[in-house]
Amino acid sequence: MVEPVSRLTKLADNSFEGSKDQSTTSSEIDRPAAVKIDSLEFCFKRSDFYLKIEQFKIESGETVFVSGPSGCGKSTLLSLIAGILKPFKGEIVIDGQSLSPLSSGARDRLRGDKIGFIFQQFNLTPYLSVLDNALLSCRFSALRRKAARLAYGSERAAAEAILTRLGLDKGLFHRQASKLSVGQRQRVAAARALMGRPPLLIADEPTSALDADNRHSFLETLVRECSQAGAGLLFVSHDKSLAGLFHRTLTFESLNLWRPKS
Amino acid sequence: MSGLFFLVRLALLSAWNRRLTLSLIVISIALSTILLIGLERVRREVRQGFSQAVSGVDLVVGARGSQIQLILYAVFHLGGASNNMSWASAQNIAQLEEVSWTIPISMGDSHRGFPAVATDNNFFEHFKYRRDKSLKLAQGRPFKDIFEVVLGSEVAAKLGYRLNSSLVLRHGLAQVAPEHSDKPFTAVGILEPTGTAVDRSLYVNLESMEAIHVDWRGGAPIRGFSVPPELIRKFNLKPKSVTALLVGLKNRRRVFDLQSKIQNSPGEALTAALPGVALDQLYSLLGTGEKALTAVSILVTVTGLMGLIAAVMAGLGERRGELAILRSVGARPLDVMILLTLESLTLTLCGVAIGLAALFALIAAIGPILADRYGLIISLSVPSTREWLYMGAVVLSGFLAGLAPAIRAYFISLADGLTVST
């Protein structure tokens, strides 16, 4: 999947910024950045909101915390990276693959192949079992099915291993998702996102429904799993107290260069 | 394709998850199917019963006139004949070499709204309905003598007559006509239900019909002249005319020859009608009512499918999160659309299957009662081509109806993306 050309560019990029990111990406030096944004501009029709990002990058295996109040445009940024929205200017590159030349169908496939999502709520399909929910991310992506089989022998074994690592009891695997506690749900969602080792994970306020204890242990597990899988993690939240666990922290304000005229 | 297989599974599980709401839709589609297929089945049976109201009768002969009218009074005992045919002509036809048997029919009198038909014992022997069914007596025996009457099943049931009940005939078909009250009849037999006009008729022999009219002229008793029943046998009771003659041939293929022979005979002016052809003509006249019924059942089906659209549409609101998750794991808006279409298709298929099963159960349960009470025999046979077509049309309509919420889901998932804007 990784084109040689982009691999070369990636290597060039890395050698250029090598000293800065060495600590986090030394083992993943041959992998392209999980996500890379270049002079991005976007706005909705009939809206005052405007998004302008000059440079933003998450290396593979790097965990990044972006904070900002709700309604500041974080979700818009995530939709752009997910390929749901299309920027009118600039470029987004996921794991070496630029989104701009792709059709919407191809962007859907790329999202399924390369990005794992964890949301704040509505995270699971309520009528599916825990196992089926975890397997959901493999259903639309042959690439992730293949990766899961390669690593664990079968997709099911992969799901069971990841669920177990995330602290879910085996007895819960066949329980309907709607019958889980909030904390358990978020862990299943994380397992779904990690299945098939996508290069990028996007977490949109995944801890806001959790209590303090759960929040901390969930985050620790998530960050650990991402680092181990070599996946970049883009974690978005309004709760700055979580920032300590990440490689890098920035505010959405510092990311978006556009300022409303006052 | 494994993707489609997964979507089918997802659609089934999702529908099962909302089974309480959706079962109402399935029930409404099942009811539509019962109505549509049940009506079609009844229609077919009624039509068959209608065109086989007489079978085995190859020709119906009467005085010159309209064929349909002839069939109406000879087979359904509806209305009266404007002219009779002579007994001599009837006997001539019975003597023809092509003819196997004849059943004379003489009409005009009635009993409490039910027509009284005078005939002979050939009627019990040769009259057939529904292809090959012969008349059977539920109780008693055929008439042997004058003033004996055999009752159709409905006549006996409605009026509460039993064997040996006594009854008088009324002159003419009108309720206000004078009665032959001086010459009562005794019920000697009651026929089994046939689902034909036989059930609603009374049968006496030709001589009885003559006997009750010996002292009548011009539709009224002759004033000052009355023959008591004991003396009636002294009169010549040979009929002078009959209303119609049902004819059975030795060789059915000669029916057209015989028809033209009778119609062109130099003697009395007669009409000979092929009952099958005339009954079909008659049925096509009644076809309008049948079409109206079909239209109603189609409307009911459409209503059921509207319910399907409404239910699936209404469910979309609470499923937006579910759709967003599918989008996040790489589902295209098209996949979402397929999922919703599959769901509607599943519901329709379930509805049609349940409806068909319920219809069969219903036929099995009340079929014997219908056959017994009304002579309406609804068969438990495999669906006909036409019924399969109807069911196919319902499933296809369900699929098309399902496209409406599916298209809406397509645009919802396109607009929502990964975030559900509530």
Boltz contact constraints between the chains, C-beta under 6 A:
constraints:
  - contact:
      token1: [A, 75]
      token2: [B, 419]
      max_distance: 6.0
  - contact:
      token1: [A, 79]
      token2: [B, 417]
      max_distance: 6.0
  - contact:
      token1: [A, 82]
      token2: [B, 418]
      max_distance: 6.0
  - contact:
      token1: [A, 84]
      token2: [B, 417]
      max_distance: 6.0
  - contact:
      token1: [A, 105]
      token2: [B, 332]
      max_distance: 6.0
  - contact:
      token1: [A, 108]
      token2: [B, 330]
      max_distance: 6.0
  - contact:
      token1: [A, 108]
      token2: [B, 332]
      max_distance: 6.0
  - contact:
      token1: [A, 109]
      token2: [B, 330]
      max_distance: 6.0
  - contact:
      token1: [A, 111]
      token2: [B, 330]
      max_distance: 6.0
  - contact:
      token1: [A, 112]
      token2: [B, 329]
      max_distance: 6.0
  - contact:
      token1: [A, 112]
      token2: [B, 330]
      max_distance: 6.0
  - contact:
      token1: [A, 117]
      token2: [B, 328]
      max_distance: 6.0
  - contact:
      token1: [A, 122]
      token2: [B, 321]
      max_distance: 6.0
  - contact:
      token1: [A, 125]
      token2: [B, 322]
      max_distance: 6.0
  - contact:
      token1: [A, 125]
      token2: [B, 325]
      max_distance: 6.0
  - contact:
      token1: [A, 127]
      token2: [B, 13]
      max_distance: 6.0
  - contact:
      token1: [A, 127]
      token2: [B, 17]
      max_distance: 6.0
  - contact:
      token1: [A, 136]
      token2: [B, 329]
      max_distance: 6.0
  - contact:
      token1: [A, 137]
      token2: [B, 329]
      max_distance: 6.0
  - contact:
      token1: [A, 139]
      token2: [B, 6]
      max_distance: 6.0
  - contact:
      token1: [A, 140]
      token2: [B, 329]
      max_distance: 6.0
  - contact:
      token1: [A, 140]
      token2: [B, 330]
      max_distance: 6.0
  - contact:
      token1: [A, 140]
      token2: [B, 331]
      max_distance: 6.0
  - contact:
      token1: [A, 141]
      token2: [B, 330]
      max_distance: 6.0
